[in-house]
Amino acid sequence: MVRTISGTGLPAGLSALVDKYRDVQPRPVRFRPPNWTAVLYRVQPQLDVTALLRSRVYTAPLAGSKAKDRTVTFASVRAACEAMDVGNEREVLQAFVLTMAWASAGAVNATLRSTARALGDPDRAHRILGDSVRRLRSGQSLNDGALEANYRAWSLRGVGQSPASRWWAAAGYVAGRGWQPLVLDDRVYATLNRTLQIGGTARLASSRSRAARYRAYVDAVHRWAVELRLEGRDVDAERIVFVLEQHDGGATPSG
């Protein structure tokens, strides 16, 4: 039987890690719209999948950029996902491309290729993306199976856990809910395993199932956020994930 190790408390070093990055804020991600247009030119023109990359609502021009680069924030990506009609193929694919532009920081070429592969069959991509949003937004608690069901059903070509979890975090958000899907990438793993030495997400879940491990990770980070707030630190689960990404497996800071 899969279970979460609820007795695993706040990892040693996490409080000091949060303090280390107290004054560090997420920076907008820079991207180059023409590069995305060039790579995604094969996608049906009527879908205009790169439209939001040029949006004044969700992106901003990068001052001084001769290549007309733009920037996007996670808040803007989430707003675009909240505004889309899940049943509208065009809107969902446009929001997905914007999400992947945000996800491309540090891995632009790989993200471009994976996005093009994912949209090779737009109808299939829309179905998978839309179903994912519906599952995640319908989840009432961390124990109702929505996270695991979403993980198991995910099969978008070229889009593995790291970029997929960014879509889940952006498009699966429900305002006011006590938990949200979270990003889980290599930098987060590095800090969990090398810095905090939790023994991996498999230990959190007491399972080798990746779906169970993802759910256990989301559960654990939300519980850690509660404990940190009880210590007087103004953090939520998303802030913890940001700190884990920033640290990227570095040395454990002194408390």
Salt bridges, closest charged atoms under 4 A:
ASP19 OD1 - ARG22 NH2 3.48
ASP19 OD2 - ARG233 NH2 2.85
ASP48 OD1 - ARG54 NH2 3.34
ASP48 OD2 - ARG90 NH2 3.80
ASP69 OD2 - ARG30 NE 2.73
ASP69 OD1 - ARG32 NE 2.56
ASP131 OD1 - ARG134 NH1 3.26
GLU148 OE2 - ARG215 NE 3.37
ASP185 OD2 - ARG166 NH2 2.59
ASP185 OD2 - ARG187 NH2 3.52
ASP219 OD2 - ARG215 NH1 3.70
ASP219 OD1 - ARG223 NE 3.75
GLU231 OE1 - ARG233 NH1 2.54
GLU238 OE2 - ARG78 NH2 2.65
GLU245 OE2 - ARG166 NH2 2.73
GLU245 OE2 - ARG187 NH2 3.03
